[in-house]
Amino acid sequence: MSWLDKIKFDENGLIPAIAQDYTTGRILMMAWQNREALELTVQQQQAVYWSRSRQKLWHKGETSGHFQQVHEIRLDCDADVIILSVTQQGGIACHTGRESCFYRLLTKDNGELHWTTTDDVLKDPTEIYQNSEQSTTNLANTIKPSATSDILLALDNVLQSRKNADPNSSYVANLYHKGINKILEKIGEEATEAIISAKDIDKSNLINPAEDKASQDLVYEIADIWFHTMVTLAWFDIPVNFVLNELARRFGLSGIAEKASRMQS
């Protein structure tokens, strides 16, 4: 019996799936999944749902670019509800442009109950879905991230999509075809070039890094290092969020204490 056989899908072959923020625990949205959506969610480590209105699979973010990176999947005691622990790219899960679909709170004023809107719109929905007619589930063709904070997750999506692509179709696909040794070799090459670039910077005369050629070269080489280390992570199916979460864990900790704790473990 497979893990899917232990799930109690309803008469339509669906199960409610609740997306919960991995860091804060806030409920972001509720949708439906069938067996195929769950399988794809596990394979891609991104949330895939079943749209009852459109009667088709729905890769969350395929239109908006607001993908959900999945960290954990939990099944309740009755085996009829799924919880996805996710990192919401772009910080927007709701089609209204808000962080969460559950943005209305039942409150009581002057003895009367009514719904109060608690969340602000983070982005105009018309801006989010302006490219809806051109949407696609191909991760490589998603819209450009709207903020620099999203770029690592967006790039992670693209790198994953290249893993089974034709080696002649892209640089990354060709790297994957050549194997892990070639990928690691590129990290070494880029690290060496970054060291050389850093040596060329005259810090005593550095006024504006944005206009300094040597500084720009270093930024370019560091970007190459980051890129190729992300290719390495994707090779092993390790989401870039794992690294971001580790950096978040270390934030505010003494570097000496953090290193000592690793040695003890």
C-alpha positions in Angstrom: 0.0 0.0 0.0 1.4 3.4 -1.0 1.3 6.5 1.1 -1.5 7.9 -1.2 -3.7 4.9 -0.4 -3.8 5.9 3.3 -5.5 9.2 2.4 -9.3 9.4 2.5 -10.3 11.3 -0.6 -13.9 12.4 -1.0 -16.4 11.1 -3.5 -14.9 13.4 -6.1 -11.3 12.1 -5.4 -10.4 15.3 -3.6 -9.0 16.3 -0.1 -8.9 19.8 1.4 -5.4 21.1 1.6 -4.5 24.0 4.0 -1.3 26.0 3.2 0.4 27.2 6.4 3.3 29.6 6.6 6.4 27.6 7.5 7.9 30.3 9.8 4.9 32.0 11.4 2.3 29.3 11.4 -0.3 31.6 9.9 -3.0 29.9 7.7 -2.5 31.3 4.2 -5.2 29.6 2.1 -7.3 26.4 1.6 -7.6 24.6 -1.7 -8.2 21.1 -3.0 -5.8 18.3 -4.1 -6.3 15.0 -5.9 -3.8 12.2 -6.1 -2.0 13.7 -9.0 -1.7 17.1 -7.4 -0.3 15.5 -4.3 2.2 13.5 -6.2 3.4 16.5 -8.2 3.6 18.6 -5.0 6.0 15.9 -3.5 8.0 15.7 -6.8 8.4 19.4 -7.3 8.4 20.5 -3.7 6.0 23.2 -4.7 2.3 23.3 -4.1 0.0 21.9 -6.8 -3.7 21.9 -6.3 -6.9 20.9 -8.2 -9.1 23.7 -9.4 -12.8 22.6 -9.1 -14.0 25.5 -11.2 -11.6 24.9 -14.1 -11.4 21.1 -13.6 -7.7 21.1 -14.0 -4.4 20.9 -12.1 -3.4 24.3 -10.7 0.3 25.0 -9.9 0.1 27.7 -7.3 1.9 30.7 -8.8 1.7 29.7 -12.4 -0.1 33.0 -13.1 1.0 35.3 -10.4 4.6 34.0 -9.9 3.8 33.5 -6.2 4.9 29.9 -5.9 4.7 28.0 -2.6 7.8 26.1 -1.6 6.7 23.1 0.4 8.7 22.0 3.5 6.4 19.5 5.2 3.2 17.7 4.4 1.0 16.5 7.3 -2.1 14.4 7.4 -4.7 14.7 10.1 -6.0 11.9 12.4 -9.0 11.1 10.2 -6.7 11.1 7.1 -9.1 13.5 5.3 -7.3 16.9 5.6 -3.8 17.8 4.4 -1.6 20.6 5.8 1.2 22.0 3.6 3.9 23.9 5.5 5.1 26.4 2.9 7.2 29.4 2.2 5.0 31.8 0.2 7.1 33.5 -2.5 6.3 37.2 -2.8 4.4 37.0 0.6 1.1 36.9 -1.2 -1.2 33.8 -1.1 -4.6 35.4 -1.8 -5.9 36.4 -5.2 -6.9 39.7 -3.6 -3.2 40.6 -3.2 -3.1 39.9 0.5 -0.8 37.7 2.5 -3.6 35.3 3.5 -7.0 34.4 2.2 -8.2 34.6 5.8 -8.1 38.3 6.2 -11.6 38.9 7.7 -12.0 38.7 11.5 -15.3 38.3 13.2 -15.6 41.2 15.7 -18.3 42.6 17.9 -19.2 46.3 18.0 -22.1 47.8 19.9 -23.5 44.3 20.5 -23.5 43.4 16.8 -21.2 40.9 15.1 -19.6 41.7 11.8 -16.6 40.9 9.6 -13.6 43.2 9.9 -10.8 43.3 7.3 -7.5 43.0 9.1 -5.0 42.7 6.2 -3.9 45.4 3.7 -3.6 44.6 0.0 0.1 44.2 -0.6 -0.2 44.3 -4.4 -3.0 45.3 -6.8 -4.5 42.0 -8.2 -4.8 43.6 -11.7 -1.0 43.8 -11.6 -0.5 40.3 -10.4 -2.8 38.7 -13.0 -2.2 40.9 -16.0 -0.4 38.1 -17.8 -3.0 35.4 -16.9 -3.7 34.6 -20.6 -0.1 33.7 -21.1 0.2 31.6 -17.9 2.0 28.3 -18.0 3.0 25.5 -15.6 6.5 25.5 -17.1 8.6 26.9 -14.3 11.2 28.2 -16.8 8.6 30.6 -18.3 7.3 32.2 -15.1 7.1 36.0 -14.9 10.1 37.9 -13.5 10.1 38.2 -9.7 8.8 41.6 -8.6 11.3 42.1 -5.8 15.0 41.2 -5.4 14.1 39.2 -2.3 12.2 36.8 -4.6 15.0 36.2 -7.0 16.6 33.2 -5.3 13.3 31.3 -5.1 12.5 32.2 -8.7 15.9 31.1 -9.9 15.5 27.9 -7.9 12.3 27.2 -9.8 14.1 27.7 -13.1 17.1 25.4 -12.1 14.7 22.6 -11.1 12.9 22.9 -14.5 16.2 22.5 -16.4 17.1 19.1 -14.8 15.4 17.0 -17.4 15.7 19.4 -20.3 17.6 18.8 -23.6 21.4 19.4 -22.9 21.5 21.6 -26.0 18.6 23.8 -24.8 20.4 25.8 -22.1 23.7 26.3 -20.2 22.2 24.8 -17.0 20.8 21.8 -18.8 24.2 21.2 -20.3 25.8 21.4 -16.9 23.4 18.8 -15.5 24.1 16.5 -18.4 27.9 16.7 -17.7 27.3 15.8 -14.1 28.2 16.9 -10.5 32.0 16.9 -11.1 31.6 19.6 -13.8 29.3 21.6 -11.6 31.7 21.6 -8.7 34.6 22.4 -11.1 32.7 25.5 -12.1 32.3 26.6 -8.4 36.1 26.3 -8.0 36.7 28.4 -11.2 34.3 31.1 -10.2 35.7 31.2 -6.6 39.2 31.7 -8.0 38.0 34.5 -10.3 36.2 36.2 -7.4 39.5 36.1 -5.4 41.3 37.7 -8.3 38.7 40.4 -8.6 38.8 41.2 -4.9 42.5 41.6 -5.1 42.1 44.2 -7.8 40.0 46.5 -5.6 41.9 49.5 -4.1 39.8 50.0 -0.9 41.7 53.2 0.0 40.5 54.9 -3.1 37.0 53.3 -3.2 34.3 56.0 -3.0 31.3 54.6 -4.9 31.2 50.8 -5.5 28.4 51.2 -8.0 30.7 53.2 -10.3 34.0 51.3 -9.6 34.9 48.9 -12.3 36.8 46.5 -10.0 33.9 46.5 -7.5 31.4 45.7 -10.3 33.7 42.8 -11.5 33.7 41.4 -7.9 29.9 41.6 -7.8 29.7 39.8 -11.1 32.0 37.0 -9.9 30.2 36.6 -6.6 26.9 36.3 -8.5 28.5 33.5 -10.6 29.5 31.7 -7.4 26.0 32.0 -5.9 24.5 30.8 -9.2 26.7 27.7 -9.4 26.2 26.7 -5.8 22.4 26.9 -6.4 22.9 24.6 -9.4 24.6 22.2 -7.0 21.8 22.4 -4.5 19.3 21.7 -7.3 21.3 18.7 -8.5 20.7 17.1 -5.1 17.0 18.3 -5.0 17.8 20.6 -2.0 15.6 23.8 -2.1 17.5 27.0 -1.7 15.1 27.8 1.2 17.0 25.3 3.3 20.0 27.6 3.1 17.9 30.7 3.7 16.3 29.1 6.7 19.7 28.2 8.1 21.0 31.7 7.7 17.8 33.0 9.4 18.5 30.5 12.3 22.0 31.9 12.7 20.9 35.5 12.5 21.6 37.2 15.9 23.7 34.4 17.1 27.3 34.8 18.0 29.4 33.2 15.3 31.8 31.7 17.9 28.9 30.2 19.9 27.2 28.9 16.7 30.4 27.1 15.6 31.0 25.7 19.1 27.5 24.2 19.1 28.1 22.4 15.8 31.4 21.0 17.2 29.6 19.6 20.3 26.9 18.0 18.2 
